[in-house]
């Protein structure tokens, strides 16, 4: 009896160990016997599953790349039209009003349409004025501002009116003061209307005898 119990106990112990192993080791296949369930086991092939997922993603990536390439080709074949920007054009000057001496036609602003330069008598330096604007009211009273290429600005009052011969006269009351502390000797202008609508003005400096010719046009900013 003692021996049988021992043998039985050993058999029971072995059975428990085998059952525990079968519980810890998952089976890949299905068996009909207890032995099949713990002997016929194998680890899941995770590497193969991962490779399959990578292959699927790679194919999706190639599909997207082909779609992008096709869209780029379609875009390259399209020609975009750039809309034309609205351009301001100077107002046409009424020649009849000019010839009749109607000063109200000057109302608004006029811009320099040519080159104008001055020379500093003491330093001998020349300044080129790229901007010269005159703005008048209906009675010919106005103000002017000049801007040189070195940033210097000169401004002051002006008065315009027509003379008996049909020429437009523009006078400054005195020397034109500038932002650098200097000044431009008083300017006196006589202007005639050209066929292209510009005013051609002979500008003189009575105090020093300077003289030049410049052109003004109706400012496009007024339209």
C-alpha positions in Angstrom: 0.0 0.0 0.0 2.8 2.4 0.8 4.5 1.7 -2.5 1.3 2.1 -4.4 0.6 5.4 -2.7 4.0 6.6 -3.5 3.7 5.6 -7.1 0.3 7.1 -7.3 1.6 10.3 -5.7 4.5 10.4 -8.1 2.1 10.0 -11.0 -0.2 12.6 -9.7 2.8 15.0 -9.3 3.9 14.3 -12.8 0.4 14.9 -14.1 0.2 18.3 -12.4 3.6 19.4 -13.8 2.5 18.4 -17.3 -0.8 20.3 -16.9 1.0 23.4 -15.8 3.3 23.2 -18.8 0.4 22.8 -21.1 -1.3 25.9 -19.6 1.9 28.0 -20.0 2.7 27.0 -23.6 0.0 27.9 -26.1 -0.7 25.4 -28.8 -0.5 26.1 -32.5 -2.6 23.1 -33.5 -5.6 21.4 -32.0 -5.3 17.8 -30.8 -7.7 15.3 -29.5 -5.5 14.1 -26.7 -4.1 15.8 -23.7 -0.6 15.0 -24.9 -1.3 16.6 -28.3 -2.4 19.8 -26.6 0.9 20.3 -24.8 3.3 18.6 -27.1 2.1 20.1 -30.4 2.9 23.7 -29.5 4.9 26.4 -31.3 5.5 30.2 -30.9 3.4 32.6 -33.1 5.5 33.9 -36.1 5.3 37.6 -35.3 8.0 38.5 -37.8 6.0 37.1 -40.8 2.9 39.1 -39.7 5.0 42.3 -39.4 6.5 41.7 -42.9 3.1 41.4 -44.3 1.9 44.6 -42.7 5.0 46.5 -44.1 4.3 45.1 -47.5 0.7 46.4 -47.4 1.9 49.9 -46.3 4.6 50.0 -48.9 2.0 49.3 -51.6 -0.2 52.1 -50.3 2.8 54.5 -50.3 3.6 53.6 -53.9 -0.1 54.3 -54.8 0.0 57.7 -53.2 3.3 58.6 -54.9 1.8 57.7 -58.3 -1.3 59.9 -57.5 0.9 62.8 -56.5 3.0 62.5 -59.6 -0.1 62.5 -61.7 -1.4 65.6 -60.0 1.9 67.4 -60.5 1.8 66.6 -64.2 -1.8 67.9 -64.5 -0.8 71.1 -62.6 2.2 71.7 -64.9 0.0 71.6 -67.9 -2.3 74.3 -66.6 -1.5 77.9 -67.5 -2.7 80.5 -65.0 -3.8 83.8 -66.4 -2.7 86.8 -64.5 -5.4 89.5 -64.4 -4.5 92.8 -65.7 -4.1 95.4 -63.0 -6.2 98.5 -63.3 -3.9 101.4 -64.4 -4.6 105.0 -63.6 -4.4 107.3 -66.5 -3.9 111.0 -66.4 -7.0 113.1 -67.0 -7.2 114.7 -70.4 -6.5 118.4 -70.3 -9.1 120.6 -71.9 -7.2 122.7 -74.4 -10.0 125.1 -75.0 -10.0 125.8 -71.2 -6.3 126.3 -71.3 -6.3 128.6 -74.3 -9.1 130.7 -72.7 -7.1 131.0 -69.5 -9.4 129.2 -67.2 -7.3 128.7 -64.1 -9.7 126.2 -62.5 -8.5 123.5 -64.9 -5.4 123.3 -62.8 -7.3 122.1 -59.8 -5.7 118.9 -58.5 -2.1 117.7 -58.6 0.6 117.7 -61.2 3.8 115.6 -61.2 7.2 116.1 -62.7 7.6 114.1 -65.9 11.2 114.8 -66.7 14.6 115.4 -64.9 15.3 118.4 -62.7 18.7 119.0 -61.0 20.2 121.7 -58.9 23.8 122.5 -58.0 25.0 123.6 -54.5 27.0 126.8 -55.3 29.2 126.5 -52.2 29.9 122.7 -52.2 29.5 122.1 -56.0 27.3 119.1 -55.3 24.5 118.3 -57.7 21.1 117.0 -56.6 18.6 115.3 -58.9 15.0 115.7 -58.0 13.0 112.6 -59.0 9.7 113.9 -57.6 8.2 117.3 -57.9 4.5 117.7 -57.2 2.3 120.8 -57.4 -1.3 120.8 -56.1 -3.7 123.6 -56.8 -7.2 124.7 -55.9 -9.7 126.2 -58.3 -8.2 129.7 -57.9 -4.6 128.6 -58.7 -3.3 128.7 -55.1 -1.2 125.7 -54.3 1.7 124.0 -52.6 4.7 122.1 -54.1 7.0 119.5 -52.7 10.3 118.3 -54.3 12.2 115.2 -53.3 15.8 114.6 -54.3 17.6 111.3 -54.9 19.5 111.8 -51.6 16.2 112.1 -49.6 16.3 115.8 -49.2 12.9 117.5 -49.6 11.9 121.1 -50.4 8.4 122.5 -50.1 6.5 125.8 -50.1 3.6 127.8 -51.6 3.0 128.5 -55.3 0.6 130.6 -57.2 -0.5 129.9 -60.8 -2.3 132.0 -63.4 -2.6 132.5 -67.1 -0.9 135.4 -68.9 -2.2 137.4 -71.9 -0.3 135.2 -74.4 -2.0 132.0 -73.1 1.1 130.8 -71.2 0.6 129.5 -67.7 2.7 131.3 -65.1 3.7 129.5 -61.8 5.5 131.7 -59.2 7.1 131.1 -55.8 6.9 133.9 -53.3 10.5 133.3 -52.2 13.3 130.8 -51.9 12.2 127.2 -51.4 13.2 125.9 -48.0 14.6 122.4 -47.8 14.8 119.7 -45.1 18.6 119.8 -44.9 18.6 123.4 -43.9 19.4 124.7 -47.4 17.2 126.3 -50.0 16.6 126.6 -53.7 16.6 130.1 -55.2 13.1 131.3 -56.1 11.7 129.5 -59.2 9.6 131.2 -61.9 7.9 129.0 -64.5 6.2 129.7 -67.8 4.3 126.7 -69.2 2.7 125.8 -72.5 0.4 122.8 -73.3 1.8 120.2 -75.5 -0.1 117.9 -77.9 0.4 114.9 -75.6 -1.3 116.7 -72.8 1.9 117.5 -70.8 2.8 121.0 -69.7 6.2 122.1 -70.9 7.7 124.6 -68.5 10.7 126.9 -68.8 11.9 127.3 -65.2 14.2 130.2 -64.4 15.8 131.6 -61.2 15.7 135.4 -61.6 18.2 136.0 -58.7 21.0 133.9 -60.2 20.1 133.5 -63.8 19.5 129.7 -63.8 17.3 128.3 -66.5 16.1 124.9 -67.6 13.0 123.2 -69.1 10.9 120.5 -67.5 7.6 118.8 -68.1 4.6 118.2 -65.8 1.6 115.9 -66.3 -1.7 115.6 -64.5 -1.2 113.2 -61.6 -2.7 109.8 -62.1 -3.4 109.6 -58.4 -6.3 112.0 -58.8 -8.3 109.4 -60.9 
